Amino acid sequence: MTDQFPDPYQYGKLVATVEALSQKVDKLEVGMDSLLELANKSRGGFFTGMMIVSGVSAFIGFVSHYISSK
C-alpha cells in the first residue's frame, strides 16, 4: 500500500479558498440578518398603507355607486 500525500501547493490553495469562502459566508449572513430586520420593519408600514388605500377605494366605490344609482 502506498501513501499518497496531496501536493502541498494544491493543499495550501485549497485551504486559502476555504478560508475566503468562509469569510464570504459570514458577510452574507450579516447581510441577510440586516435585510430580514429591514423587511420586518417595513412590513407594518406596508400593511398600514394597504389598509388606507383599501379604505379610500371602498369610499370612492360607495360614493360612485350612490351617485350612479340615483
C-alpha positions in Angstrom: 0.0 0.0 0.0 1.5 3.3 -1.0 0.9 6.5 0.9 -0.3 9.3 -1.3 0.0 12.8 0.2 -1.6 15.7 -1.5 0.6 18.3 -3.2 1.5 20.9 -0.5 0.9 23.8 -3.0 -2.5 22.5 -4.0 -3.4 21.8 -0.4 -2.4 25.4 0.5 -4.6 26.8 -2.3 -7.5 24.7 -1.1 -7.1 25.9 2.5 -6.9 29.5 1.3 -10.0 29.1 -0.9 -12.0 27.5 2.0 -11.0 30.4 4.3 -12.0 33.0 1.7 -15.3 31.3 1.2 -15.9 31.1 4.9 -15.4 34.9 5.2 -17.8 35.5 2.3 -20.4 33.3 4.0 -20.0 35.3 7.2 -20.6 38.5 5.3 -23.6 37.1 3.6 -25.1 36.0 7.0 -24.7 39.6 8.3 -26.3 41.0 5.2 -29.2 38.6 5.4 -29.8 39.5 9.0 -29.9 43.2 8.2 -32.3 42.6 5.2 -34.6 40.5 7.4 -34.6 43.2 10.0 -35.4 45.8 7.4 -38.2 43.7 5.9 -39.8 43.2 9.4 -39.7 47.0 10.0 -41.3 47.8 6.6 -44.0 45.2 6.9 -46.1 47.2 9.4 -45.9 50.3 7.1 -46.9 48.2 4.1 -50.0 46.8 5.8 -51.0 50.2 7.1 -50.7 51.7 3.6 -52.8 48.8 2.1 -55.4 49.5 4.8 -55.6 53.2 4.0 -55.7 52.6 0.2 -58.4 49.9 0.5 -60.5 52.3 2.8 -60.2 55.1 0.3 -61.1 52.8 -2.6 -64.1 51.5 -0.7 -65.3 55.0 0.0 -64.9 56.0 -3.7 -66.7 52.9 -4.8 -69.6 53.6 -2.3 -69.9 57.2 -3.5 -69.8 56.3 -7.2 -72.4 53.6 -6.6 -74.6 56.0 -4.7 -74.3 58.7 -7.4 -74.9 56.3 -10.3 -78.0 54.7 -8.7 -79.9 58.0 -8.5 
